[in-house]
Amino acid sequence: MSLLEIDNVTLRFGGLVAVDNVSLRVNEGEVFALVGPNGAGKSTIFNLISRFYDPAEGRIRFDGKDLLKHTADQVPSFGIARTFQNIELFEQATVLQNLLVGRHRHRKTGMLSNIVFSPKAYREELRHREAVEEVIEFLNLQPYRDKMIGGLPYGVRKVVELGRALASEPKLLLLDEPASGLSVEETQDMAFWIEDIQTQMGISVMMVEHDMGLVSAVSGRVMALSDGKELATGTAAEVQSHPAVIEAYLGTGEISKTGTSRA
Amino acid sequence: MRFVFKTSYDADISLFKHRAQAVWYGLLLLLVLATPLYFVAIGDAYLLGEITGILILAIAGMGLMLLTGHTGLPSLGHATFMAFGCYLNINLLGAGVPWLIAFPLSGLIAGGLGTMIALPVLRLHGVYLALATLAMSMLTSDFVVIAEPWTGGIAGAAVPDINIFGMEINRYSTPYKFYYLVLFVAILIVWFYRNLLRTPTGRSFTAVRDSEISARAMGINLTRTKAMSFFLSATAAGLAGALFGHSAGYVTNETFDLVMSITLLLMIVIGGLGFIHGAFFGAIVVGIIPVAIANGRTFLSTTFDVNINVPGLESALFAFILICFILFEPMGLYGRWLKIRTYFELFPFYRKDMFKRQKSYLKTDRVQ
């Protein structure tokens, strides 16, 4: 059975159809990539899964449960974690604290036992630290452990954001452009991590990415979108050679008589 | 330079980073415990009363710090919650409730009322939230007049003495006992505050402050978290208000006015937003300035026969100090101390932009 099922989802912003009747499946243990030109609706699909937007039509099911019945802050409790295209970390906190916020869905103590720091809260803290320490080890973040996010270079922040998502021990990881702005070496690291996340941790990954090198290196299936519509789905090679995808990226080669061309 | 080698998870959780730090805070505790001895020796407790006042301000400041410094919600209405706490305390004591129950209860009810007021305004962000709380603050003195049966209205209300198992505590007749009582409450709240910051609840507050969108994506319920922060914040302010009443002895509709709300906000900005220390540093500055001005006046008139009687000198001085801080040290006094300490710890490797912040302080101000 598929982990994530999106059926005929449509989202409109006023007159603009951002996502147009898109259906897709993400299977357990798979790396699924969304590609497409800017404005194709890739990140919008992520925001739909995160429940930041309400679709006009369609259904989104995760693990057999209807996500549309839940609010954005309930989504992580199903085991969905995500990163953002423009890094959204907690700037005035250390790397460690950021990763610990990722553990939020696993907390078992309330405000009162937190305030008096009950033995239960203490034991819970120890467990969180242990889990976070494993993520730090996995992503080689030890040198930055106690550094404030505000002073970290871009590439490291990208990794911290991945770490924060991993700290929540998700079933499905949504990565929004994990390689954007990264150097060649950093992108290679990212590719290795995504592979390890899939094979060793058994986490399914859905990602939006422009770097076709990374996409072909790690993804099983790829879906190409343009103007909110599905163009093609298949392996990276199949999608790259699909005529509709080539047209969306490069145009048809005919000069438009009306003088307008598709973005 | 000190290297702290962490060998267990406890190292991150414990209250003090390393043993030297624990020793310093231990010494500070000894100092504040021994302070009354000095005043006993000189036989004049006037300044001890001022110090007690600073501690009360610091308690209220911690309340506001939690909301503004750690959750990123500015409030210009915290004097209102102090008023709630103060009048509830007076009425509960008047109804015969023992102080040990009346005092915490008045704080908690103030917290509850604060949350009820907060729920509708929590949808607002940044400057709009500040304006809504400002309006609340402006209504407070009118409300005190309207609720005359409980508050004494314009005539004011006398605050009964504290009675703990037959031990009478009054600011004037037993200043030392009152000082220790306030100190105890302050230390207790610092401990609660520290616990909060090292557990999930406190981390969810700072998460909401730094990025609402990713806080939600991590499973943090924004409304609940903000309401929780408001509750704790108003509770601390309510407790401070009750103590303030005992310290003033007599409260009227003008006691908890707009100026007090603004002073609280000034206090935490001057002290350093986002640090518990900031509430104390700010309270010290706010507490010392009036005393310093009074002493300066006396000194000038007795020594040089110069009399300065400018109305509003204090407010002007506050405003000037605040402007200087916002321009030159947005991290406040505690931030300045951190920079100086880091400079010496890392000497000669300190870089000027080490504490530079990437984005504006209140992320909630950004349009999302």
Chai-1 contact restraints between the chains, C-beta under 6 A:
chainA,res_idxA,chainB,res_idxB,connection_type,confidence,min_distance_angstrom,max_distance_angstrom,comment,restraint_id
A,S50,B,A217,contact,1.0,0.0,6.0,A-B,restraint_1
A,A72,B,R216,contact,1.0,0.0,6.0,A-B,restraint_2
A,D73,B,R216,contact,1.0,0.0,6.0,A-B,restraint_3
A,D73,B,G219,contact,1.0,0.0,6.0,A-B,restraint_4
A,D73,B,I220,contact,1.0,0.0,6.0,A-B,restraint_5
A,D73,B,N221,contact,1.0,0.0,6.0,A-B,restraint_6
A,P76,B,G219,contact,1.0,0.0,6.0,A-B,restraint_7
A,S77,B,G219,contact,1.0,0.0,6.0,A-B,restraint_8
A,R82,B,A217,contact,1.0,0.0,6.0,A-B,restraint_9
A,E88,B,S211,contact,1.0,0.0,6.0,A-B,restraint_10
A,E88,B,I213,contact,1.0,0.0,6.0,A-B,restraint_11
A,E88,B,S214,contact,1.0,0.0,6.0,A-B,restraint_12
A,F90,B,A207,contact,1.0,0.0,6.0,A-B,restraint_13
A,F90,B,D210,contact,1.0,0.0,6.0,A-B,restraint_14
A,F90,B,S211,contact,1.0,0.0,6.0,A-B,restraint_15
A,E91,B,D210,contact,1.0,0.0,6.0,A-B,restraint_16
A,E91,B,Q358,contact,1.0,0.0,6.0,A-B,restraint_17
A,E91,B,K359,contact,1.0,0.0,6.0,A-B,restraint_18
A,Q92,B,D210,contact,1.0,0.0,6.0,A-B,restraint_19
A,A93,B,T206,contact,1.0,0.0,6.0,A-B,restraint_20
A,L100,B,R203,contact,1.0,0.0,6.0,A-B,restraint_21
A,V101,B,R203,contact,1.0,0.0,6.0,A-B,restraint_22
A,V101,B,A207,contact,1.0,0.0,6.0,A-B,restraint_23
A,V101,B,M218,contact,1.0,0.0,6.0,A-B,restraint_24
A,H104,B,M218,contact,1.0,0.0,6.0,A-B,restraint_25
A,H104,B,G219,contact,1.0,0.0,6.0,A-B,restraint_26
A,H104,B,I220,contact,1.0,0.0,6.0,A-B,restraint_27
A,R105,B,G219,contact,1.0,0.0,6.0,A-B,restraint_28
A,R107,B,P200,contact,1.0,0.0,6.0,A-B,restraint_29
A,M111,B,T201,contact,1.0,0.0,6.0,A-B,restraint_30
A,M111,B,M228,contact,1.0,0.0,6.0,A-B,restraint_31
A,N114,B,L196,contact,1.0,0.0,6.0,A-B,restraint_32
A,N114,B,T199,contact,1.0,0.0,6.0,A-B,restraint_33
A,N114,B,T201,contact,1.0,0.0,6.0,A-B,restraint_34
A,I115,B,F192,contact,1.0,0.0,6.0,A-B,restraint_35
A,I115,B,N195,contact,1.0,0.0,6.0,A-B,restraint_36
A,I115,B,L196,contact,1.0,0.0,6.0,A-B,restraint_37
A,F117,B,N195,contact,1.0,0.0,6.0,A-B,restraint_38
A,A121,B,T199,contact,1.0,0.0,6.0,A-B,restraint_39
A,E125,B,I13,contact,1.0,0.0,6.0,A-B,restraint_40
A,L126,B,Y9,contact,1.0,0.0,6.0,A-B,restraint_41
A,R129,B,Y9,contact,1.0,0.0,6.0,A-B,restraint_42
A,G150,B,R357,contact,1.0,0.0,6.0,A-B,restraint_43
A,G150,B,Q358,contact,1.0,0.0,6.0,A-B,restraint_44
